[in-house]
């Protein structure tokens, strides 16, 4: 089974989402992907920009397309 996790928020939230997804995938045997689409519209609606930052770390990260 594949599960897609939506990634939102700042770096702390992103790391929490990644850690939770990773733990559940290891326990249940799910394949996981991450959806960073939230960041494509965020700067247009807020006065400060958020960025997808998980890709700056050496993580097992598969992006959903």
ABEGO torsion letter per residue (X at the ends): XBBBBBBBEBAAAAAAAAAAAAAAAAAAGBBBBBBAAAAAAAAAABABBBBBAAAABBBBBBBBX
